Amino acid sequence: AAQQRNGLSKNFSSQSDGVGRQMLESEAEEVRTTFPWSRLQGVFRLVGVDTMLWLARKLADMRSKSSQPTDLHSALQLVLDVHGYQLFFCPLFNADPHPGNILLMPDGRIGLIDFGQCRRLTSEQKDQLAHLLQAVAKPASPEADRQVASAFEATGVRTKHGDQEFLALLPRLMFSRIHTEWIHGNIKEVLQRDRIVEVPVHMVMAYRTAMLLRGLCLVLQENTSVAEAWSPWAERWLSQMA
């Protein structure tokens, strides 16, 4: 690789005069000093290189293959609905819906592939998850926080100290939309009060599914509450089981 770079450098030098090199060096320096590289690096660390490359490829495909603009909001809502339906009404749900497993077809249809990391939920586990999602979807209040904490513990999650504020906050971080007050509030202090010591596998898989879908939505500038998106399916499940 070093020899190739040296060869390219010599070739460039032999074909470019001093003025051309000076202009290119000036432009390169301007890009280096003015472009927000730290932000770009932060985005890559947050979503991953594979995700960014996938998005770039999909955007290029959308521009070249589709004459009609794609309604990303509706497409994302459909993906969320499909996975919410899987959780409660399918024998298994896919816990690996990363962007590489979600295909945006040229004709506007959505394809889902690679169901290699699935999980089966019992009826009891579905009941517990449904109550938790419904509680998280409610507007924040002291009563709602108590319901979230209680529903979270009912799923089998255990913490070292049983701090109720911690138990109310963590499910919101897992399944709700991102709130600006979390960044400027006392979230760090609350999280330092307690720690999880036990979490059932099915909750890990449900959270993984929500995390991947919410991350995809965020990259596409949709700050989505997975709990709100899945709450109708949770309500439908509970009503059928009543």
Secondary structure, DSSP 8 states (H G I E B T S, - for coil): -HHHHHHHHHHHHHH--HHHHHHHHHHHHHHHHHS-HHHHHHHHHHH-HHHHHHHHHHHHHHHHH-SS---HHHHHHHHHHHHHHHHHHSS-EES---GGGEEE-TTS-EEE----SEE---HHHHHHHHHHHHHHHS---HHHHHHHHHHHHHTT-EESS--HHHHHHHHHHHHS---HHHHHSSHHHHHTT--EEE--HHHHHHHHHHHHHHHHHHHTT----HHHHHHHHHHHHHHHH-
